[in-house]
Amino acid sequence: SDVYKRQVVEPLLPDKNAFTPEQNALYVSISRTIFVAGMIAFLMPALVGGTFLRNLLGNRFFETTAKLNFTTYMVHLVVISWRVFHSKSPFFMSYADIFYRTLSTTIISFGIALII
């Protein structure tokens, strides 16, 4: 039927707007190098003596935000592990359940990070 064709067959067909193999090879070979060069161009002035970026990133707001985010990052795996390993039985995850668990785990992680 037409619905089957649109929902099952068409997603499996190759994309007509996709890159050519040569373009794909070029992107894969230089994308990380360009990313690193961009990061160096962004951070080097702050490390060498650029005052604007150093003052911006060294602002009290960004220092506090960086500490909070790093602490949340360190606590997040513990919170996720605790939630997963304390479940009593396997369960089916719907989209709403995934959203709820992601949101609640993030809030719990930020809460613990604020306390620490």
Disulfide bonds with the S-S distance in Angstrom:
none
